[in-house]
Every structure is written in structure tokens, then in C-alpha cells.
Amino acid sequence: DAGVIQSPRHEVTEMGQEVTLRCKPISGHDYLFWYRQTMMRGLELLIYFNNNVPIDDSGMPEDRFSAKMPNASFSTLKIQPSEPRDSAVYFCASKGSRGSPLHFGNGTRLTVT
Amino acid sequence: DAKTTQPPSMDCAEGRAANLPCNHSTISGNEYVYWYRQIHSQGPQYIIHGLKNNETNEMASLIITEDRKSSTLILPHATLRDTAVYYCIVRANNNAGNMLTFGGGTRLMVKP
């Protein structure tokens, strides 16, 4: 099992550009989470899906952020337009049935200049 | 989910046991204690979890007090590679949110 796979590992973009982060969860997991980590705010939950359906997006900071999960093996987090304050490490995580632990990917480090 | 309190940092000598405390005095009866760690530049990694009995796996041991208001994660023989931020989280497994809320954690520094 390759674990949760995120791409790209690093992304540098200019303010105003669209950014798309990608995640492949562990096969068979039916929950998928997107987190953001900064020095100031630590790890924050942005949104999570259950069986490809968004369940809670209350952590999404603004309408500039959107997330999709078109199938069980792929999810995207999009920022449009990006701003310097969006610079952070974005983590994707997945889990199986209720009570099982979260498995995290190694994150995407986003820098918006 | 119940709030947890952890010391911000700890040091441990290589080869010695690292004992990381966590206070969760408002824990509810159906809430589990989870431990994760985050090594620099990596995503958080699951370590262990428990409800009320002590638990042990290949990575660590978890000791939960009888009143469940606190717990200790024990790394029996710490190595330099155990240097990381350790997060203690409590949550109910029947929580419809199924979310984990991470606090500040404890930054463990294992020294040679």
C-alpha cells in the first residue's frame, strides 16, 4: 500500500493564479479530509468527504477555496484566485470505517508570491 | 470533542524512555484518546489509541489513568528519529463529524 499520495509536493505561484492540489486516498477508505497547516494556526480541518460526498466544509476559509471528489480514488482542492496568505502546507488524509485512524499524505507546500 | 493540554516541549536522552503526558479532564465516557506524531516535513502519523485500558503496539504504549482524565504516551527506547511533535487528541468514534482536531502538541527533542 503506497499510502495517501499528494501532488505536487511543492507549488510556487503568483498571486491571482489558480492552484489545484491533488490527492489519491488509500484504496478502500471511504473518508477523505483536507487539512491546512501554518505556523500561526497549526493544523486546521478544511473539509471532509464521506463516500465522495462533502459532509462538512465549515473550515473552508473563503469562496476562493473549493474541493471536489469525483470518485473514490481522487480528490482536488482548488484555490482561485490565490493570495499570499494562502501559503501553507496542505495535507490530505483518508480513513476507513468509523473508529479507524487517519492516514496522512506528505502534504503540498504552497507558496504564493 | 474534549480539549487536551500538553506541555509545549520536552527533551529526552537517546535510548531512554520518553514519557509524554496529556491532560483531558473533560473527556466523555465514549471518547477515545488518540496519539499522532509529526516528523519535520511529513504528514502526521498515527501512533496508538485507547478508551480506558492500557494499550501497547510496536511503536509505543499508552497508559490511561483510571479516571481517564489524563494519559501518558511512552516510547520505551527513544531514538533520534523519534524527534517530532506529538499530538494527543480525544474524540468519540460515534462522532458524526469523524474529525480530528489537533492542538499544539508536544515538541519532543531526543538528544544523543
Interface residues (C-beta under 8 A of the other chain):
Chain A: V4 Y31 F33 G42 L43 L45 Y48 N50 I55 D56 F91 A93 K95 R98 G99 P101 L102 H103 F104 G105 N106 G107
Chain B: Y32 Y34 Y36 S41 Q42 G43 P44 Q45 Y46 H49 N93 N94 G97 N98 M99 L100 T101 F102 G103 G104
